[in-house]
């Protein structure tokens, strides 16, 4: 009998949630996802040194200020790292727009187009790139326009059905509902509670989104993210995609047993409801303390790591001079 990772690949597209090339080679995922935290971790581990210096070289003649230089270098760096990852996988890589732009539709559009254009200039086929954007109202509207332009998007930091539904109604290619961060919030609220896989609030949230999308025939891909343990992964087997850390991929590769998918499209369809308005989405977020807090926290965390990435680039620039 094959290990759990190989069995899981038969039911869900497995995506590596890492920038570690060795892990990507080892576990042979279809796709890979990145974010500022993942990129920072890879750089701090000593990976991508050539891409770091090349990004600074590329950015210097194209930048009119120190701030622009760091922004341009960051963009070139994440694209260069995405290029390296694409050489190891057959599918897509997700590259994130800086979290500081999460509430600015026009700025998100400009940065997303620039990142996408760099991939094309480097010879990458457009269908292999997903532009990753936080699922704020402003981010969703940017993704709506990008999808119209043929630029596929991955909407991230999704914590409830309202966010996911608004993305699907905007025609977004893929959504990344988070599992572990939802569980983290509930465990902080009730430290003595014990959640099984089938009562895990993060697992239940993704199952709700998956079933809603299938029932209403939304083509948007559901990619569960942010896993804390193997049980969460297995409880969402059968979801369209699962983006999994190297540590959990290793556990899956080493585990034996029979995997039965927990999710499957039952074929039942309903008429889709009227699209959510901006007011309706904001109200539903307001009524969901967990989703509101975790979205804000996630944006802050990604922005903090983006600033650390810029500081690393700045330090390297001083060393080169």
Order of alpha helices (4+ residues) and beta strands (2+ residues): alpha-beta-alpha-beta-alpha-alpha-alpha-beta-alpha-beta-alpha-beta-alpha-beta-alpha-alpha-beta-alpha-beta-alpha-alpha-alpha
